[in-house]
Protein backbone atom coordinates (compact mmCIF):
# COMPACT_ATOMS: atom_id res chain seq x y z
CA UNK A 1 0.00 0.00 0.00
CA UNK A 2 2.79 2.45 0.79
CA UNK A 3 5.19 3.62 -1.89
CA UNK A 4 6.64 6.83 -3.25
CA UNK A 5 4.44 6.41 -6.38
CA UNK A 6 1.38 6.47 -4.10
CA UNK A 7 2.74 9.42 -2.08
CA UNK A 8 2.49 7.39 1.13
CA UNK A 9 5.63 6.54 3.03
CA UNK A 10 6.16 3.66 5.42
CA UNK A 11 6.66 6.19 8.22
CA UNK A 12 3.34 7.91 7.46
CA UNK A 13 1.55 4.58 7.37
CA UNK A 14 3.12 3.54 10.69
CA UNK A 15 2.20 6.86 12.25
CA UNK A 16 -1.49 6.58 11.38
CA UNK A 17 -1.82 2.83 11.87
CA UNK A 18 -0.87 3.05 15.54
CA UNK A 19 -4.09 5.09 15.99
CA UNK A 20 -2.36 7.67 18.19
CA UNK A 21 -4.11 10.32 16.08
CA UNK A 22 -7.32 9.20 17.82
CA UNK A 23 -5.76 9.74 21.24
CA UNK A 24 -4.77 13.25 20.09
CA UNK A 25 -8.29 13.83 18.63
CA UNK A 26 -6.86 14.61 15.19
CA UNK A 27 -8.45 14.07 11.80
CA UNK A 28 -7.15 12.40 8.66
CA UNK A 29 -8.09 13.71 5.22
CA UNK A 30 -7.45 11.31 2.35
CA UNK A 31 -7.66 12.65 -1.18
CA UNK A 32 -6.78 11.22 -4.57
CA UNK A 33 -8.15 10.00 -7.85
CA UNK A 34 -10.64 7.19 -8.22
CA UNK A 35 -9.04 3.87 -7.37
CA UNK A 36 -6.02 5.37 -5.60
CA UNK A 37 -6.75 3.44 -2.39
CA UNK A 38 -8.48 6.08 -0.25
CA UNK A 39 -11.38 3.87 0.84
CA UNK A 40 -9.10 0.90 1.37
CA UNK A 41 -6.76 2.93 3.56
CA UNK A 42 -9.65 4.54 5.51
CA UNK A 43 -11.19 1.11 6.17
CA UNK A 44 -7.84 -0.40 7.13
CA UNK A 45 -7.27 2.39 9.65
CA UNK A 46 -10.83 1.93 10.90
CA UNK A 47 -10.29 -1.80 11.32
CA UNK A 48 -7.05 -1.16 13.20
CA UNK A 49 -8.86 1.34 15.43
CA UNK A 50 -11.50 -1.29 16.23
CA UNK A 51 -8.84 -3.88 17.00
CA UNK A 52 -7.13 -1.34 19.27
CA UNK A 53 -10.38 -0.86 21.19
CA UNK A 54 -11.68 2.35 19.64
CA UNK A 55 -15.36 2.54 18.77
CA UNK A 56 -15.49 3.28 15.05
CA UNK A 57 -18.27 3.84 12.52
CA UNK A 58 -18.01 3.99 8.72
CA UNK A 59 -20.38 5.81 6.40
CA UNK A 60 -20.42 6.20 2.67
CA UNK A 61 -21.52 9.84 2.23
CA UNK A 62 -24.62 8.75 0.30
CA UNK A 63 -25.76 6.68 3.30
CA UNK A 64 -24.77 9.45 5.72
CA UNK A 65 -26.84 12.05 3.85
CA UNK A 66 -29.78 9.60 3.70
CA UNK A 67 -29.48 8.85 7.42
CA UNK A 68 -29.52 12.57 8.27
CA UNK A 69 -32.50 13.23 5.98
CA UNK A 70 -34.52 10.32 7.40
CA UNK A 71 -33.68 11.27 11.00
CA UNK A 72 -34.94 14.79 10.35
CA UNK A 73 -38.19 13.40 8.95
CA UNK A 74 -38.85 10.83 11.69
CA UNK A 75 -37.67 13.02 14.57
CA UNK A 76 -34.64 10.93 15.57
CA UNK A 77 -31.97 13.46 14.56
CA UNK A 78 -30.75 14.14 18.11
CA UNK A 79 -30.62 10.40 18.78
CA UNK A 80 -28.50 9.87 15.63
CA UNK A 81 -26.13 12.70 16.61
CA UNK A 82 -25.86 11.33 20.13
CA UNK A 83 -25.06 7.84 18.82
CA UNK A 84 -22.40 9.23 16.48
CA UNK A 85 -20.82 11.13 19.37
CA UNK A 86 -20.19 7.83 21.16
CA UNK A 87 -17.70 6.84 18.46
CA UNK A 88 -14.01 7.56 18.90
CA UNK A 89 -13.61 7.59 15.11
CA UNK A 90 -16.05 8.30 12.30
CA UNK A 91 -15.12 7.57 8.70
CA UNK A 92 -16.90 9.46 5.89
CA UNK A 93 -16.08 7.95 2.51
CA UNK A 94 -16.74 9.41 -0.95
CA UNK A 95 -17.04 12.96 0.38
CA UNK A 96 -18.02 15.16 -2.55
CA UNK A 97 -19.85 12.67 -4.76
CA UNK A 98 -23.38 13.61 -3.73
CA UNK A 99 -24.53 17.20 -3.20
CA UNK A 100 -24.99 18.30 0.41
CA UNK A 101 -28.37 19.76 1.27
CA UNK A 102 -28.85 22.26 4.09
CA UNK A 103 -29.70 19.54 6.63
CA UNK A 104 -26.54 17.57 5.78
CA UNK A 105 -24.38 20.72 5.98
CA UNK A 106 -25.79 21.66 9.37
CA UNK A 107 -25.50 18.08 10.66
CA UNK A 108 -21.89 17.87 9.49
CA UNK A 109 -21.10 21.15 11.23
CA UNK A 110 -22.79 19.98 14.42
CA UNK A 111 -20.89 16.69 14.37
CA UNK A 112 -17.57 18.46 13.77
CA UNK A 113 -18.27 21.02 16.51
CA UNK A 114 -18.98 18.25 19.00
CA UNK A 115 -15.89 16.28 17.98
CA UNK A 116 -13.39 19.15 17.66
CA UNK A 117 -10.35 18.42 19.81
CA UNK A 118 -12.26 15.54 21.44
CA UNK A 119 -12.63 12.83 18.82
CA UNK A 120 -11.41 11.98 15.33
CA UNK A 121 -12.81 11.77 11.85
CA UNK A 122 -11.41 10.40 8.60
CA UNK A 123 -12.69 11.80 5.32
CA UNK A 124 -11.89 10.19 1.99
CA UNK A 125 -12.57 12.24 -1.15
CA UNK A 126 -11.78 12.41 -4.83
CA UNK A 127 -12.03 16.18 -4.57
CA UNK A 128 -8.89 18.10 -3.70
CA UNK A 129 -9.32 19.90 -0.37
CA UNK A 130 -9.29 23.26 -2.18
CA UNK A 131 -12.60 22.32 -3.84
CA UNK A 132 -14.35 21.32 -0.60
CA UNK A 133 -15.60 24.89 -0.03
CA UNK A 134 -17.44 24.79 -3.35
CA UNK A 135 -18.77 21.31 -2.62
CA UNK A 136 -20.13 22.34 0.78
CA UNK A 137 -21.81 25.18 -1.05
CA UNK A 138 -22.81 27.68 1.64
CA UNK A 139 -19.82 29.97 2.30
CA UNK A 140 -20.45 30.64 5.99
CA UNK A 141 -21.05 26.97 6.76
CA UNK A 142 -18.13 25.97 4.55
CA UNK A 143 -15.81 28.24 6.54
CA UNK A 144 -17.03 26.78 9.84
CA UNK A 145 -16.84 23.17 8.64
CA UNK A 146 -13.41 23.55 7.06
CA UNK A 147 -12.03 25.36 10.11
CA UNK A 148 -12.99 22.46 12.39
CA UNK A 149 -11.95 19.80 9.92
CA UNK A 150 -8.63 20.96 8.50
CA UNK A 151 -6.88 22.73 11.36
CA UNK A 152 -6.16 19.57 13.35
CA UNK A 153 -5.77 17.18 10.44
CA UNK A 154 -3.16 15.18 8.59
CA UNK A 155 -3.71 15.36 4.84
CA UNK A 156 -2.58 12.48 2.66
CA UNK A 157 -2.99 12.87 -1.08
CA UNK A 158 -2.72 9.43 -2.65
CA UNK A 159 -1.33 9.36 -6.17
CA UNK A 160 -0.84 6.84 -8.92
CA UNK A 161 -3.03 4.93 -11.29
CA UNK A 162 -6.18 3.15 -10.22
CA UNK A 163 -5.44 0.06 -8.18
CA UNK A 164 -8.52 -1.58 -9.74
CA UNK A 165 -7.14 -0.93 -13.21
CA UNK A 166 -3.70 -2.20 -12.22
CA UNK A 167 -5.14 -5.33 -10.60
CA UNK A 168 -7.31 -6.03 -13.65
CA UNK A 169 -4.20 -6.12 -15.86
CA UNK A 170 -2.53 -8.76 -13.68
Buried (B, 14 or more C-beta within 10 A) or exposed (E): EBEEEBBBEEEEBEEBBEBEBBEEBBBBBBBBBEBBBBBBBBBBBBEBBBEBEBEBBBBBBEBBBBBBBEBBEEEBBEEBBEEBBEBBBBBBBBBBBBEBBEBBBBBBBBBBEBBBEEBBBBBBBBBEBEEBBEBBBBEEBBEBBBEBBBEBBBEBBBBBEBBEEEEEEE
